[in-house]
Amino acid sequence: MTRQELIHNIRTKRSFLCVGLDTDLKKVPAHLLGEEDPIFSFNKAIVDATAPYCVAYKPNLAFYEAFGVKGLAAFEKTVAYIRQNYPDQFIIADAKRGDIGNTSAMYARTFFEEYDLDAITVAPYMGEDSVTPFLGYDGKWVILLALTSNKGSHDFQLTEDTSGEKLFQKVLRKSQEWAGDDRMMYVVGATQGQAFEEIRKIVPDHFLLVPGVGAQGGSLAEVCRYGMTGECGLLVNSSRAIIYADTSENFAQAAAAAAMAVQQEMAAELDSRGI
Amino acid sequence: MTRQELIHNIRTKRSFLCVGLDTDLKKVPAHLLGEEDPIFSFNKAIVDATAPYCVAYKPNLAFYEAFGVKGLAAFEKTVAYIRQNYPDQFIIADAKRGDIGNTSAMYARTFFEEYDLDAITVAPYMGEDSVTPFLGYDGKWVILLALTSNKGSHDFQLTEDTSGEKLFQKVLRKSQEWAGDDRMMYVVGATQGQAFEEIRKIVPDHFLLVPGVGAQGGSLAEVCRYGMTGECGLLVNSSRAIIYADTSENFAQAAAAAAMAVQQEMAAELDSRGI
């Protein structure tokens, strides 16, 4: 999906919500456990319920790999289902990959050719040649970790170098030499508050993928205040607060209601900025 | 596997070779492609041929994920085959994972409980709570990326902070607060030469997993000179130079010969230090 198509979808649907499909068999409603593929059944119901209110889905590979071959099959079926039934959704593999060139090239082939995903999250530690193999696909995106939502983000990402530049700032600056805002986004945790101001000085136009609203405690209003651009420039992810809004047989309706509530808040944020 | 068991295996087998199972269908000998599971058939033959000369295997997940559900099945079968037939081998999932706590916990469950691997490679960018979920398993190891073998290692890993400490040095220092040398190893590329001296000042006793000998151009003699400890302290990986030593029907014998040549060089290094 191109940048213009994504912006068009956001304007039309009045939403920049990404629903995180962190599907855990331990949390799937009991009545689904008898089905042939409970993970896929759960995902299918969640997607059907939430698609009107979001513009993106983000399955986290860890949750699928945890169930081995069966889990990966559920992942493949989920991606194919979204592609076929909701072709305007942007699908992100939350994989946080990054390896030497020939290995990153294998991952790129898997996620972009085999599964036809729109984007993959990548860790920057190994530098340029671990990232560039993902950049050779038209309409496909790298979402590079910059400043993450967890406590451990303070351990290394905030380390200042001799010129006063923090590591996450260096990642933002340096990676712009590898691709522009039509191929690259950045992960910035919603819990980082005013750091969005600093970030927008370095990447004024790039889309940011923002996890950490909901279960992790970040505030949507604050993220918009400091991070939104004239073309939105945000994909805000919510996983647990939407997909596990209710664990009874009404889980899908509850997920729809939770997604709609976020979407309405997002519509107000877009409206107030004339987007 | 405990540290003492690993050291015992190295002393007994006169080898600290890790064979990297980066199995690519495009490079598997043609006569295997008709088999039901060519990736597993290839791995089985390589393992049977090289097991006398190595103490560890390192399948790189990227190569298996590239073939989707079938690739993952081949990975599972390969790990089970090594476990069953060569129980003294240390098996490393080269996965370079690292995510927020609940996601890293899912990965840990997959790699340590589901597959019973000995170790997993982890990327440090997200800090402590992305690594610690992997540290709660007896006899299981985290191998943290420190200074990698690729060109991009210069982009961020060498960045000096205001106290003159480089990022990879900070990773080595800080991560020792999370676990000792019985649970943690570090990835240091063979191409880094004298950096091993600096590294041994910070982690004098830890095992280092050293990729980059062979196809990537690192020198075994140099790695030993600057990196070896009184208990060896090294696992040196070779992938392509061993498993693709020959691509004819004689591939397994060629792999055995290539592994034996490295093992003999390693035996001489151990002998010369009285290990």
Interface residues (C-beta under 8 A of the other chain):
Chain A: D22 D24 N60 A62 F63 E65 A66 G68 V69 L72 A73 E76 D94 K96 R97 G98 D99 I100 G101 T103 S104 M106 Y107 R109 T110 E114 Y115 A123 P124 Y125 M126 G127 E128 D129 S130 V131 L145 T148 S149 N150 K151 G152 S153 H154 D155 F156 Q157 T159 E160 D161 T162 L167 K170 V171 K174 P211 Q216
Chain B: D22 D24 N60 A62 F63 E65 A66 G68 V69 L72 A73 E76 D94 K96 R97 G98 D99 I100 G101 T103 S104 M106 Y107 R109 T110 E114 Y115 A123 P124 Y125 M126 G127 E128 D129 S130 V131 L145 T148 S149 N150 K151 G152 S153 H154 D155 F156 Q157 T159 E160 D161 T162 G164 L167 K170 V171 K174 P211 Q216
